[in-house]
């Protein structure tokens, strides 16, 4: 079963926005966070969680044709 993917968006009273991405590992997590940040403003701080350092799950579809 695939791990659940979640994005938590927290907005402070001062209007600062914080994203917490869970269930997405490696560079894909960082790319998603950066895309979200670009959509709403400037990145002030970037913190990587332990999930970032976990190995990404790469799915490859192999098609085999039998003759």
PDB file of N, CA, C and O in Angstrom:
ATOM      1  N   UNK A   1       0.837  -1.179   0.000  1.00  0.00           N
ATOM      2  CA  UNK A   1       0.000   0.000   0.000  1.00  0.00           C
ATOM      3  C   UNK A   1       0.883   1.243   0.000  1.00  0.00           C
ATOM      4  O   UNK A   1       1.865   1.312   0.738  1.00  0.00           O
ATOM      5  N   UNK A   2       0.537   2.209  -0.816  1.00  0.00           N
ATOM      6  CA  UNK A   2       1.320   3.439  -0.922  1.00  0.00           C
ATOM      7  C   UNK A   2       1.141   4.296   0.325  1.00  0.00           C
ATOM      8  O   UNK A   2       0.079   4.318   0.947  1.00  0.00           O
ATOM      9  N   UNK A   3       2.205   4.993   0.662  1.00  0.00           N
ATOM     10  CA  UNK A   3       2.160   5.882   1.814  1.00  0.00           C
ATOM     11  C   UNK A   3       1.291   7.093   1.494  1.00  0.00           C
ATOM     12  O   UNK A   3       1.299   7.595   0.370  1.00  0.00           O
ATOM     13  N   UNK A   4       0.557   7.546   2.471  1.00  0.00           N
ATOM     14  CA  UNK A   4      -0.325   8.696   2.303  1.00  0.00           C
ATOM     15  C   UNK A   4       0.503   9.967   2.139  1.00  0.00           C
ATOM     16  O   UNK A   4       1.455  10.200   2.883  1.00  0.00           O
ATOM     17  N   UNK A   5       0.134  10.776   1.167  1.00  0.00           N
ATOM     18  CA  UNK A   5       0.821  12.043   0.937  1.00  0.00           C
ATOM     19  C   UNK A   5      -0.040  13.169   1.508  1.00  0.00           C
ATOM     20  O   UNK A   5      -1.247  13.219   1.271  1.00  0.00           O
ATOM     21  N   UNK A   6       0.590  14.069   2.259  1.00  0.00           N
ATOM     22  CA  UNK A   6      -0.131  15.172   2.882  1.00  0.00           C
ATOM     23  C   UNK A   6       0.644  16.468   2.740  1.00  0.00           C
ATOM     24  O   UNK A   6       1.875  16.475   2.740  1.00  0.00           O
ATOM     25  N   UNK A   7      -0.092  17.562   2.620  1.00  0.00           N
ATOM     26  CA  UNK A   7       0.508  18.889   2.641  1.00  0.00           C
ATOM     27  C   UNK A   7      -0.270  19.699   3.662  1.00  0.00           C
ATOM     28  O   UNK A   7      -1.472  19.912   3.510  1.00  0.00           O
ATOM     29  N   UNK A   8       0.417  20.150   4.704  1.00  0.00           N
ATOM     30  CA  UNK A   8      -0.201  21.014   5.707  1.00  0.00           C
ATOM     31  C   UNK A   8       0.234  22.443   5.410  1.00  0.00           C
ATOM     32  O   UNK A   8       1.416  22.709   5.190  1.00  0.00           O
ATOM     33  N   UNK A   9      -0.726  23.353   5.404  1.00  0.00           N
ATOM     34  CA  UNK A   9      -0.437  24.757   5.152  1.00  0.00           C
ATOM     35  C   UNK A   9      -0.856  25.542   6.393  1.00  0.00           C
ATOM     36  O   UNK A   9      -2.030  25.566   6.763  1.00  0.00           O
ATOM     37  N   UNK A  10       0.123  26.180   7.025  1.00  0.00           N
ATOM     38  CA  UNK A  10      -0.122  26.950   8.239  1.00  0.00           C
ATOM     39  C   UNK A  10       0.082  28.426   7.936  1.00  0.00           C
ATOM     40  O   UNK A  10       1.092  28.811   7.347  1.00  0.00           O
ATOM     41  N   UNK A  11      -0.882  29.253   8.343  1.00  0.00           N
ATOM     42  CA  UNK A  11      -0.785  30.692   8.115  1.00  0.00           C
ATOM     43  C   UNK A  11      -0.833  31.392   9.470  1.00  0.00           C
ATOM     44  O   UNK A  11      -1.802  31.262  10.218  1.00  0.00           O
ATOM     45  N   UNK A  12       0.236  32.140   9.774  1.00  0.00           N
ATOM     46  CA  UNK A  12       0.312  32.834  11.061  1.00  0.00           C
ATOM     47  C   UNK A  12      -0.537  34.100  11.037  1.00  0.00           C
ATOM     48  O   UNK A  12      -1.002  34.519   9.977  1.00  0.00           O
ATOM     49  N   UNK A  13      -0.736  34.697  12.181  1.00  0.00           N
ATOM     50  CA  UNK A  13      -1.483  35.953  12.287  1.00  0.00           C
ATOM     51  C   UNK A  13      -0.778  37.078  11.535  1.00  0.00           C
ATOM     52  O   UNK A  13      -1.420  38.036  11.105  1.00  0.00           O
ATOM     53  N   UNK A  14       0.536  36.963  11.376  1.00  0.00           N
ATOM     54  CA  UNK A  14       1.316  37.968  10.648  1.00  0.00           C
ATOM     55  C   UNK A  14       1.264  37.742   9.140  1.00  0.00           C
ATOM     56  O   UNK A  14       1.803  38.543   8.377  1.00  0.00           O
ATOM     57  N   UNK A  15       0.618  36.658   8.703  1.00  0.00           N
ATOM     58  CA  UNK A  15       0.494  36.373   7.283  1.00  0.00           C
ATOM     59  C   UNK A  15       1.596  35.504   6.713  1.00  0.00           C
ATOM     60  O   UNK A  15       1.646  35.285   5.503  1.00  0.00           O
ATOM     61  N   UNK A  16       2.478  35.008   7.561  1.00  0.00           N
ATOM     62  CA  UNK A  16       3.524  34.109   7.075  1.00  0.00           C
ATOM     63  C   UNK A  16       2.931  32.721   6.850  1.00  0.00           C
ATOM     64  O   UNK A  16       2.136  32.228   7.650  1.00  0.00           O
ATOM     65  N   UNK A  17       3.337  32.103   5.739  1.00  0.00           N
ATOM     66  CA  UNK A  17       2.810  30.796   5.353  1.00  0.00           C
ATOM     67  C   UNK A  17       3.898  29.752   5.518  1.00  0.00           C
ATOM     68  O   UNK A  17       5.046  29.969   5.132  1.00  0.00           O
ATOM     69  N   UNK A  18       3.532  28.628   6.090  1.00  0.00           N
ATOM     70  CA  UNK A  18       4.466  27.514   6.296  1.00  0.00           C
ATOM     71  C   UNK A  18       3.845  26.262   5.704  1.00  0.00           C
ATOM     72  O   UNK A  18       2.672  25.973   5.940  1.00  0.00           O
ATOM     73  N   UNK A  19       4.638  25.511   4.928  1.00  0.00           N
ATOM     74  CA  UNK A  19       4.190  24.248   4.352  1.00  0.00           C
ATOM     75  C   UNK A  19       4.894  23.106   5.060  1.00  0.00           C
ATOM     76  O   UNK A  19       6.081  23.200   5.369  1.00  0.00           O
ATOM     77  N   UNK A  20       4.177  22.045   5.314  1.00  0.00           N
ATOM     78  CA  UNK A  20       4.773  20.820   5.825  1.00  0.00           C
ATOM     79  C   UNK A  20       4.336  19.704   4.890  1.00  0.00           C
ATOM     80  O   UNK A  20       3.148  19.394   4.795  1.00  0.00           O
ATOM     81  N   UNK A  21       5.292  19.107   4.204  1.00  0.00           N
ATOM     82  CA  UNK A  21       5.003  18.057   3.228  1.00  0.00           C
ATOM     83  C   UNK A  21       5.372  16.723   3.856  1.00  0.00           C
ATOM     84  O   UNK A  21       6.488  16.545   4.344  1.00  0.00           O
ATOM     85  N   UNK A  22       4.421  15.777   3.843  1.00  0.00           N
ATOM     86  CA  UNK A  22       4.655  14.439   4.399  1.00  0.00           C
ATOM     87  C   UNK A  22       4.330  13.386   3.349  1.00  0.00           C
ATOM     88  O   UNK A  22       3.416  13.557   2.542  1.00  0.00           O
ATOM     89  N   UNK A  23       5.080  12.311   3.370  1.00  0.00           N
ATOM     90  CA  UNK A  23       4.800  11.183   2.489  1.00  0.00           C
ATOM     91  C   UNK A  23       5.440  11.286   1.116  1.00  0.00           C
ATOM     92  O   UNK A  23       5.263  10.403   0.277  1.00  0.00           O
ATOM     93  N   UNK A  24       6.181  12.358   0.882  1.00  0.00           N
ATOM     94  CA  UNK A  24       6.898  12.517  -0.384  1.00  0.00           C
ATOM     95  C   UNK A  24       8.375  12.617  -0.022  1.00  0.00           C
ATOM     96  O   UNK A  24       8.769  13.469   0.774  1.00  0.00           O
ATOM     97  N   UNK A  25       9.178  11.757  -0.600  1.00  0.00           N
ATOM     98  CA  UNK A  25      10.578  11.671  -0.192  1.00  0.00           C
ATOM     99  C   UNK A  25      11.513  12.321  -1.212  1.00  0.00           C
ATOM    100  O   UNK A  25      11.173  12.491  -2.383  1.00  0.00           O
ATOM    101  N   UNK A  26      12.687  12.671  -0.730  1.00  0.00           N
ATOM    102  CA  UNK A  26      13.769  13.127  -1.596  1.00  0.00           C
ATOM    103  C   UNK A  26      13.500  14.441  -2.295  1.00  0.00           C
ATOM    104  O   UNK A  26      12.778  15.302  -1.793  1.00  0.00           O
ATOM    105  N   UNK A  27      14.088  14.570  -3.446  1.00  0.00           N
ATOM    106  CA  UNK A  27      14.059  15.813  -4.197  1.00  0.00           C
ATOM    107  C   UNK A  27      12.641  16.201  -4.601  1.00  0.00           C
ATOM    108  O   UNK A  27      12.349  17.387  -4.752  1.00  0.00           O
ATOM    109  N   UNK A  28      11.760  15.226  -4.778  1.00  0.00           N
ATOM    110  CA  UNK A  28      10.375  15.537  -5.149  1.00  0.00           C
ATOM    111  C   UNK A  28       9.686  16.354  -4.064  1.00  0.00           C
ATOM    112  O   UNK A  28       8.882  17.235  -4.366  1.00  0.00           O
ATOM    113  N   UNK A  29       9.992  16.070  -2.818  1.00  0.00           N
ATOM    114  CA  UNK A  29       9.445  16.825  -1.695  1.00  0.00           C
ATOM    115  C   UNK A  29       9.890  18.284  -1.775  1.00  0.00           C
ATOM    116  O   UNK A  29       9.081  19.202  -1.640  1.00  0.00           O
ATOM    117  N   UNK A  30      11.155  18.478  -1.991  1.00  0.00           N
ATOM    118  CA  UNK A  30      11.700  19.841  -2.058  1.00  0.00           C
ATOM    119  C   UNK A  30      11.130  20.606  -3.252  1.00  0.00           C
ATOM    120  O   UNK A  30      10.789  21.783  -3.135  1.00  0.00           O
ATOM    121  N   UNK A  31      11.028  19.935  -4.399  1.00  0.00           N
ATOM    122  CA  UNK A  31      10.480  20.580  -5.588  1.00  0.00           C
ATOM    123  C   UNK A  31       9.039  21.033  -5.351  1.00  0.00           C
ATOM    124  O   UNK A  31       8.661  22.140  -5.735  1.00  0.00           O
ATOM    125  N   UNK A  32       8.252  20.186  -4.728  1.00  0.00           N
ATOM    126  CA  UNK A  32       6.864  20.534  -4.442  1.00  0.00           C
ATOM    127  C   UNK A  32       6.785  21.740  -3.515  1.00  0.00           C
ATOM    128  O   UNK A  32       6.010  22.665  -3.758  1.00  0.00           O
ATOM    129  N   UNK A  33       7.579  21.731  -2.461  1.00  0.00           N
ATOM    130  CA  UNK A  33       7.602  22.857  -1.528  1.00  0.00           C
ATOM    131  C   UNK A  33       7.999  24.155  -2.204  1.00  0.00           C
ATOM    132  O   UNK A  33       7.410  25.202  -1.936  1.00  0.00           O
ATOM    133  N   UNK A  34       8.988  24.095  -3.072  1.00  0.00           N
ATOM    134  CA  UNK A  34       9.438  25.292  -3.784  1.00  0.00           C
ATOM    135  C   UNK A  34       8.378  25.799  -4.755  1.00  0.00           C
ATOM    136  O   UNK A  34       8.206  27.009  -4.905  1.00  0.00           O
ATOM    137  N   UNK A  35       7.663  24.888  -5.415  1.00  0.00           N
ATOM    138  CA  UNK A  35       6.589  25.289  -6.322  1.00  0.00           C
ATOM    139  C   UNK A  35       5.466  25.979  -5.553  1.00  0.00           C
ATOM    140  O   UNK A  35       4.945  27.005  -5.991  1.00  0.00           O
ATOM    141  N   UNK A  36       5.102  25.418  -4.417  1.00  0.00           N
ATOM    142  CA  UNK A  36       4.058  26.026  -3.594  1.00  0.00           C
ATOM    143  C   UNK A  36       4.480  27.411  -3.121  1.00  0.00           C
ATOM    144  O   UNK A  36       3.687  28.352  -3.142  1.00  0.00           O
ATOM    145  N   UNK A  37       5.718  27.527  -2.700  1.00  0.00           N
ATOM    146  CA  UNK A  37       6.223  28.808  -2.203  1.00  0.00           C
ATOM    147  C   UNK A  37       6.242  29.863  -3.307  1.00  0.00           C
ATOM    148  O   UNK A  37       5.873  31.014  -3.072  1.00  0.00           O
ATOM    149  N   UNK A  38       6.664  29.483  -4.493  1.00  0.00           N
ATOM    150  CA  UNK A  38       6.689  30.431  -5.613  1.00  0.00           C
ATOM    151  C   UNK A  38       5.285  30.923  -5.951  1.00  0.00           C
ATOM    152  O   UNK A  38       5.109  32.057  -6.396  1.00  0.00           O
ATOM    153  N   UNK A  39       4.300  30.076  -5.740  1.00  0.00           N
ATOM    154  CA  UNK A  39       2.928  30.445  -6.072  1.00  0.00           C
ATOM    155  C   UNK A  39       2.397  31.544  -5.153  1.00  0.00           C
ATOM    156  O   UNK A  39       1.490  32.285  -5.533  1.00  0.00           O
ATOM    157  N   UNK A  40       2.958  31.654  -3.944  1.00  0.00           N
ATOM    158  CA  UNK A  40       2.403  32.639  -3.009  1.00  0.00           C
ATOM    159  C   UNK A  40       3.385  33.707  -2.549  1.00  0.00           C
ATOM    160  O   UNK A  40       2.961  34.697  -1.954  1.00  0.00           O
ATOM    161  N   UNK A  41       4.664  33.547  -2.798  1.00  0.00           N
ATOM    162  CA  UNK A  41       5.578  34.581  -2.329  1.00  0.00           C
ATOM    163  C   UNK A  41       7.030  34.169  -2.336  1.00  0.00           C
ATOM    164  O   UNK A  41       7.474  33.394  -3.183  1.00  0.00           O
ATOM    165  N   UNK A  42       7.760  34.701  -1.377  1.00  0.00           N
ATOM    166  CA  UNK A  42       9.207  34.515  -1.288  1.00  0.00           C
ATOM    167  C   UNK A  42       9.521  33.503  -0.185  1.00  0.00           C
ATOM    168  O   UNK A  42       8.887  33.505   0.870  1.00  0.00           O
ATOM    169  N   UNK A  43      10.502  32.644  -0.441  1.00  0.00           N
ATOM    170  CA  UNK A  43      10.946  31.683   0.570  1.00  0.00           C
ATOM    171  C   UNK A  43      11.882  32.396   1.534  1.00  0.00           C
ATOM    172  O   UNK A  43      12.925  32.906   1.125  1.00  0.00           O
ATOM    173  N   UNK A  44      11.513  32.433   2.821  1.00  0.00           N
ATOM    174  CA  UNK A  44      12.368  33.043   3.833  1.00  0.00           C
ATOM    175  C   UNK A  44      13.278  32.014   4.476  1.00  0.00           C
ATOM    176  O   UNK A  44      14.417  32.316   4.832  1.00  0.00           O
ATOM    177  N   UNK A  45      12.768  30.784   4.625  1.00  0.00           N
ATOM    178  CA  UNK A  45      13.532  29.745   5.292  1.00  0.00           C
ATOM    179  C   UNK A  45      13.090  28.393   4.747  1.00  0.00           C
ATOM    180  O   UNK A  45      11.904  28.182   4.490  1.00  0.00           O
ATOM    181  N   UNK A  46      14.030  27.487   4.572  1.00  0.00           N
ATOM    182  CA  UNK A  46      13.741  26.142   4.096  1.00  0.00           C
ATOM    183  C   UNK A  46      14.336  25.155   5.078  1.00  0.00           C
ATOM    184  O   UNK A  46      15.544  25.164   5.318  1.00  0.00           O
ATOM    185  N   UNK A  47      13.496  24.303   5.647  1.00  0.00           N
ATOM    186  CA  UNK A  47      13.962  23.269   6.564  1.00  0.00           C
ATOM    187  C   UNK A  47      13.617  21.917   5.957  1.00  0.00           C
ATOM    188  O   UNK A  47      12.472  21.679   5.573  1.00  0.00           O
ATOM    189  N   UNK A  48      14.589  21.046   5.872  1.00  0.00           N
ATOM    190  CA  UNK A  48      14.376  19.714   5.326  1.00  0.00           C
ATOM    191  C   UNK A  48      14.123  18.734   6.463  1.00  0.00           C
ATOM    192  O   UNK A  48      14.845  18.731   7.460  1.00  0.00           O
ATOM    193  N   UNK A  49      13.098  17.904   6.313  1.00  0.00           N
ATOM    194  CA  UNK A  49      12.804  16.889   7.326  1.00  0.00           C
ATOM    195  C   UNK A  49      13.598  15.628   7.016  1.00  0.00           C
ATOM    196  O   UNK A  49      14.278  15.553   5.993  1.00  0.00           O
ATOM    197  N   UNK A  50      13.513  14.652   7.890  1.00  0.00           N
ATOM    198  CA  UNK A  50      14.228  13.392   7.676  1.00  0.00           C
ATOM    199  C   UNK A  50      13.721  12.678   6.425  1.00  0.00           C
ATOM    200  O   UNK A  50      14.471  11.923   5.807  1.00  0.00           O
ATOM    201  N   UNK A  51      12.459  12.903   6.039  1.00  0.00           N
ATOM    202  CA  UNK A  51      11.929  12.274   4.831  1.00  0.00           C
ATOM    203  C   UNK A  51      12.700  12.706   3.581  1.00  0.00           C
ATOM    204  O   UNK A  51      12.829  11.934   2.631  1.00  0.00           O
ATOM    205  N   UNK A  52      13.202  13.916   3.586  1.00  0.00           N
ATOM    206  CA  UNK A  52      13.967  14.405   2.439  1.00  0.00           C
ATOM    207  C   UNK A  52      15.178  13.500   2.170  1.00  0.00           C
ATOM    208  O   UNK A  52      15.540  13.262   1.018  1.00  0.00           O
ATOM    209  N   UNK A  53      15.782  13.011   3.223  1.00  0.00           N
ATOM    210  CA  UNK A  53      16.999  12.220   3.095  1.00  0.00           C
ATOM    211  C   UNK A  53      16.723  10.733   2.842  1.00  0.00           C
ATOM    212  O   UNK A  53      17.652   9.966   2.588  1.00  0.00           O
ATOM    213  N   UNK A  54      15.462  10.329   2.911  1.00  0.00           N
ATOM    214  CA  UNK A  54      15.114   8.943   2.625  1.00  0.00           C
ATOM    215  C   UNK A  54      15.159   8.718   1.122  1.00  0.00           C
ATOM    216  O   UNK A  54      14.944   9.638   0.333  1.00  0.00           O
ATOM    217  N   UNK A  55      15.435   7.506   0.751  1.00  0.00           N
ATOM    218  CA  UNK A  55      15.524   7.165  -0.666  1.00  0.00           C
ATOM    219  C   UNK A  55      14.138   7.260  -1.297  1.00  0.00           C
ATOM    220  O   UNK A  55      13.147   6.769  -0.755  1.00  0.00           O
ATOM    221  N   UNK A  56      14.102   7.910  -2.463  1.00  0.00           N
ATOM    222  CA  UNK A  56      12.849   8.020  -3.206  1.00  0.00           C
ATOM    223  C   UNK A  56      12.450   6.663  -3.744  1.00  0.00           C
ATOM    224  O   UNK A  56      13.298   5.848  -4.108  1.00  0.00           O
ATOM    225  N   UNK A  57      11.159   6.430  -3.789  1.00  0.00           N
ATOM    226  CA  UNK A  57      10.663   5.207  -4.397  1.00  0.00           C
ATOM    227  C   UNK A  57      10.476   5.491  -5.878  1.00  0.00           C
ATOM    228  O   UNK A  57       9.682   6.350  -6.264  1.00  0.00           O
ATOM    229  N   UNK A  58      11.201   4.774  -6.688  1.00  0.00           N
ATOM    230  CA  UNK A  58      11.132   4.979  -8.126  1.00  0.00           C
ATOM    231  C   UNK A  58      10.337   3.831  -8.732  1.00  0.00           C
ATOM    232  O   UNK A  58      10.680   2.660  -8.571  1.00  0.00           O
ATOM    233  N   UNK A  59       9.275   4.193  -9.426  1.00  0.00           N
ATOM    234  CA  UNK A  59       8.451   3.180 -10.060  1.00  0.00           C
ATOM    235  C   UNK A  59       8.765   3.175 -11.546  1.00  0.00           C
ATOM    236  O   UNK A  59       8.741   4.211 -12.210  1.00  0.00           O
ATOM    237  N   UNK A  60       9.053   2.018 -12.037  1.00  0.00           N
ATOM    238  CA  UNK A  60       9.383   1.868 -13.449  1.00  0.00           C
ATOM    239  C   UNK A  60       8.419   0.867 -14.068  1.00  0.00           C
ATOM    240  O   UNK A  60       8.207  -0.231 -13.552  1.00  0.00           O
ATOM    241  N   UNK A  61       7.856   1.271 -15.163  1.00  0.00           N
ATOM    242  CA  UNK A  61       6.971   0.356 -15.878  1.00  0.00           C
ATOM    243  C   UNK A  61       7.789  -0.319 -16.965  1.00  0.00           C
ATOM    244  O   UNK A  61       8.410   0.337 -17.802  1.00  0.00           O
ATOM    245  N   UNK A  62       7.773  -1.619 -16.933  1.00  0.00           N
ATOM    246  CA  UNK A  62       8.500  -2.399 -17.944  1.00  0.00           C
ATOM    247  C   UNK A  62       7.477  -3.112 -18.791  1.00  0.00           C
ATOM    248  O   UNK A  62       6.631  -3.849 -18.286  1.00  0.00           O
ATOM    249  N   UNK A  63       7.565  -2.887 -20.077  1.00  0.00           N
ATOM    250  CA  UNK A  63       6.655  -3.532 -20.997  1.00  0.00           C
ATOM    251  C   UNK A  63       7.419  -4.598 -21.741  1.00  0.00           C
ATOM    252  O   UNK A  63       8.468  -4.337 -22.330  1.00  0.00           O
ATOM    253  N   UNK A  64       6.894  -5.777 -21.710  1.00  0.00           N
ATOM    254  CA  UNK A  64       7.566  -6.893 -22.359  1.00  0.00           C
ATOM    255  C   UNK A  64       6.634  -7.457 -23.423  1.00  0.00           C
ATOM    256  O   UNK A  64       5.486  -7.801 -23.141  1.00  0.00           O
ATOM    257  N   UNK A  65       7.130  -7.546 -24.620  1.00  0.00           N
ATOM    258  CA  UNK A  65       6.347  -8.097 -25.724  1.00  0.00           C
ATOM    259  C   UNK A  65       6.877  -9.488 -26.023  1.00  0.00           C
ATOM    260  O   UNK A  65       8.060  -9.682 -26.300  1.00  0.00           O
ATOM    261  N   UNK A  66       5.990 -10.426 -25.960  1.00  0.00           N
ATOM    262  CA  UNK A  66       6.355 -11.795 -26.288  1.00  0.00           C
ATOM    263  C   UNK A  66       6.060 -12.051 -27.751  1.00  0.00           C
ATOM    264  O   UNK A  66       4.999 -11.680 -28.253  1.00  0.00           O
ATOM    265  N   UNK A  67       6.979 -12.671 -28.417  1.00  0.00           N
ATOM    266  CA  UNK A  67       6.793 -12.960 -29.859  1.00  0.00           C
ATOM    267  C   UNK A  67       6.388 -14.382 -30.055  1.00  0.00           C
ATOM    268  O   UNK A  67       6.185 -14.816 -31.189  1.00  0.00           O
TER     269      UNK A  67
END
